[in-house]
Amino acid sequence: MALNLSLCPPPIRSPQTPLCSAKQSIALSSSSLAPYSKSTVNSSRRSLGEKRSSGASRGTVVRSSLDTVEPTVKVGQVTEVNKDTFWPLVKAAGDKTVVVDMYTQWCGPCKVMAPKFQELSKKHLDVVFLKLDCNQDNKPLAKELGIKVVPTFKILKDNKIVKEVTGAKFDDLVLAIETVRSS
């Protein structure tokens, strides 16, 4: 089993500066960690070309890949979200239009719309397509978004819901997406 670690200087940076660069990331297996001491890690850090500040010496901050991964939105595909990943992904979309398919596993019309929704994601590469299973785990988010019927499609722009289509109405969904994209 491997663990991805990133060696980062302490977070004394502006918010625009990323915490770690790609060249500072290293992969270590559990067996390869044993011979390394803090001084070895510090010298490895310096050998990667990172300069220390002239201020007081501060220790190296070691972050796991889970700590440094930012949510990323993908276009050309439908991304499954849950109550924990929904808002971070919507925010990461920035000014892109976001379309969310709220569905359940047992819903027949949802199953009919799923492949059509997938095709839309391949057609509209300037739009982020998400899907949320309105199961028991995601019930708080579904309630927050006002879901009463599935399928429901919410269209967001700048982190705000601007359109909604309820039911398996593909033509209405396409029209709503086009309207928001052109506004």
C-alpha positions, 0 to 999 in steps of 0.5 A, spaced: 500 500 500 502 506 498 501 513 501 502 519 497 505 525 501 506 532 499 512 536 503 510 543 504 513 549 507 508 552 513 502 555 510 505 563 510 502 564 503 497 569 500 491 565 498 492 565 491 498 561 492 498 553 492 500 550 498 504 545 494 507 544 487 507 538 483 514 537 483 514 537 491 509 531 491 512 524 493 510 517 493 512 513 499 510 506 501 510 504 508 516 499 508 520 505 505 518 510 510 522 506 516 529 509 514 527 516 514 528 521 519 526 528 520 532 530 517 532 526 511 525 529 509 528 536 510 534 535 506 529 531 501 525 538 501 531 542 500 533 538 494 527 539 491 529 546 490 525 549 495 528 555 499 527 557 506 525 563 508 530 568 512 525 568 518 525 563 524 526 556 522 520 552 521 518 545 521 516 541 514 509 540 514 507 534 511 500 533 508 497 527 505 494 527 498 487 527 502 489 534 505 492 537 499 486 535 494 482 540 491 475 539 488 475 539 481 470 539 476 470 535 470 466 536 463 464 531 458 462 526 463 457 526 469 460 526 476 456 523 482 456 527 488 453 526 495 452 531 501 459 532 502 462 533 495 456 537 492 457 544 494 465 544 494 464 542 486 459 547 485 463 552 488 469 549 484 465 550 477 466 558 478 462 561 473 460 555 469 453 553 468 452 546 473 446 541 472 444 537 477 440 530 476 437 528 483 434 521 482 433 515 486 435 508 484 428 505 484 425 511 480 423 508 473 423 515 469 430 517 472 433 510 469 430 513 462 433 520 463 440 517 465 443 515 458 440 522 455 443 526 461 450 523 460 449 524 452 448 532 454 454 532 458 458 530 452 455 535 448 455 541 452 463 541 454 462 548 457 457 545 463 458 541 469 453 535 470 452 532 476 448 527 479 445 526 486 442 520 489 437 522 493 437 516 498 437 516 506 444 519 506 443 525 502 436 526 504 439 533 508 441 536 502 435 533 498 431 537 503 435 543 502 435 543 495 427 543 495 427 536 492 419 533 492 419 529 486 424 525 482 427 526 477 428 533 478 434 537 475 437 543 478 441 548 474 445 553 477 449 559 475 454 562 480 452 558 486 445 559 485 439 555 483 436 559 477 432 554 473 428 547 475 425 542 471 421 536 474 420 529 471 423 526 465 422 532 461 428 531 456 426 537 451 424 542 457 431 540 460 435 542 454 431 548 453 432 550 460 440 549 459 440 553 453 437 558 456 441 559 462 448 558 458 446 564 453 444 568 459 
